[in-house]
Amino acid sequence: MASASPTDPQQLRAWLAAAAARDAKAFRALYDATSPKLFGYALRILHKRELAEEVLQESFVSIWNSARSYQSQLAAPMTWMAAIVRNKALDALRRTDGTLEINVDTFDSSILNALHDPGATPIEALQISSDAKALAYCMSMLEGLHRQVIGMAFYHDLSHSEVAQQMAIPIGTVKTWIRRSLERLKTCLAKGERQ
């Protein structure tokens, strides 16, 4: 039997756990195993190599700092890391051109599914529930910082005060952004059901 793939979820979980304990060697192994796919994902969103490289670097800093908050029962390691890259890439797009129209299909969560399962056939890799597509679309409609706050609170399971501390903004602002973003998501998802 062949040895496990370097992007095997079990191996990635082990490296993330070691990175959470500040094991730089394990983090380097995690980087070496996942950075080509994550860079490709960033490049697909940004279309500019230098921006994708910058986003990849920012993403791995965030992965290092957030490794303790990773919860394997909520997402596969590659999915979790790709979500961080996606959020950083969208923020980079908004920073470079505030009037930029974003093609939501580019950010479809089916890309994330394909990233974390290297053994899946193309058809399997792109299958996704309509609920997940609707949520991905509605998330992409949120402002960059609001989406980041929601991501940190719900995907990374950070408390309001932890989000406020990491983003260096007042806790009241975090609570307001989360409340407003959840209202927008609810409205957006409800509109999708009526279509």
N, C-alpha and C positions, 0 to 999 in steps of 0.2 A: 504494500500500500504506500502511495506517495505521501510525502510530508505535507503538513497543512500549508495552505496558501498564506503568504504574508498578510493578506487582507482578510484572513479568516476571522470572523467576529469574535471567537473565543480568544484568539491571540491579541486582537485589538483591545478587547476588554482588559486583558492582563496588563498590556502596556499602559492603558489609561489609568488603571488602578495604581500602577507603579509611578506614573507621572504625578498622580494625586499625592503620592508620598514624596514627591520631589526627586525622583530617580531620573537624572538627566540622560543616562544611557538608554533607559527604556523609552524616554520621550524621543530620543534620536532615532531609535528603531521604529517607533510609531510614525515619525516624520518621513523616514526613508520609505516605509511601506505605503503610506497613503498620499504623500504630496503629489505624485504624478497625476493621480485621478482627481484630487481636489484642485490642482492647478488647471487641469483641463476643464473642470466644471466652472471655475472662475473665469477662464478665458472664453468659454462659451457664452457667459453672461456679458462680459465686458468688451470682448472683441479687440482688446489692446493688451499686448503682452506685458508692458511695464505696469499697467494698472492691475492686471491679474497677479503679477509677482508681488506687488505691494499688498494686495488683499490677502494673498496666501500667507505672507509674513504676519500681517495683523491677525489673521485667523488663528495661526498657530500660537501666537502670544495669548490669544483668548482661550484657546484649548488648554494651554499650560495652566493658565490662571483659573480656569473653570473645571479642570479635570475632577476635582473633588465633588462637584455637583452633578457629574454624569450619573444617570440612573439607567442601568441596563434594561430594566423592565419596561421602560418608556420608549426606548428607541435603540436600534442597532448602532454600534459605534460609528460606522461610516455615515449613517443617516444623521446622527447627532453632529458630527464634524461638518458634513456637507451643509447642514442648516446654518451653522456658524459662518461658513464661507459665503453662502447665499446672502445672508443678512449683510455681511460686510461688503459684498459686491454691489448689492442694491444701494447701500449707503454711499459707496464710491460713485455710482452712477449719478445719484442725486447731487453729490458734491461737485461733480465735474460739469453738470449741466442741469440746473434746476427746472428747465422747461422740457427736459427730455421725456418723450413718450416711451413708456416701457411696454414691450410686447409680453403680455402675461404668459403666453404659450411657452416662451423661453424659460420661464421660471416654474413651469408645471412640476408638481412634486413627483411625477413619474420619473424625472431625471434622478431624483434622490433615491427612488427605489432601485433603479438600474445600477446606481453606484455601489450599493451595499450588497448586491448579490451577483458576484462575478460568474456564477454557474448558471444563471438564468438565461433562457432563450430570449431573443429580442421581443417576442410576443409576451412572454411572462414578465419580462423586465418592465414593460410599458403598461401593463394592466394596473388599473388603479380605480378605486371606488369613486363614484360621482361625488360623494360627500367630501372626500379628501381633495378632489379637484376644486370643488366649490370653496373649501376652506383656504386652499392655496391661493386661489384667485382673490378672495376677500382679504387675506393677509397682505397680498401685494398692493392692495388699494390703500392700506394704511400708510401714514407718513413714516419715513425711515426711522426716526427716533422712537415713535410710538410702537412700531413693529419690533424694534429692538427691546423695548421695555417689556412688551408682551412675551417675546421669546425668552428673555432672561427669567421672567416670573413663572412661565408655564413650561417651557421646554427644559430650562435649566433648574427649575424648582427653587429659585431664589426668593427670599422674603422681600417685601417692599423696601425695608431698610437696607438689605444687601444690594438690591438694584440701585437704590439711591446712592449708596456708597461707591459702587463700581462706576456709575455714570457721572458721579460728582454733581448731582442735582438734588434739590430738596425732596424729602419724602412725600410732602403734600403734592408736589408736581407728579411724582411717580404714581400716586394713588389716583389722581385726576386723569392722567394719560391712560392708565389701565382701565378705569371705569368708562371713559369715552371710547376707547378702542374696542372694548367688549360690546358696547352699544352699537358701534359701527359694524362690527363683525356680525352681530345678531341681525341687524337690519339688512346687511348685504346677503347673508345666508337666507333670510326670509324672502327676499326678492328673487333669489335663485330658484326657490321652491315654486314660485308662482309662474316662472317662465316655462 
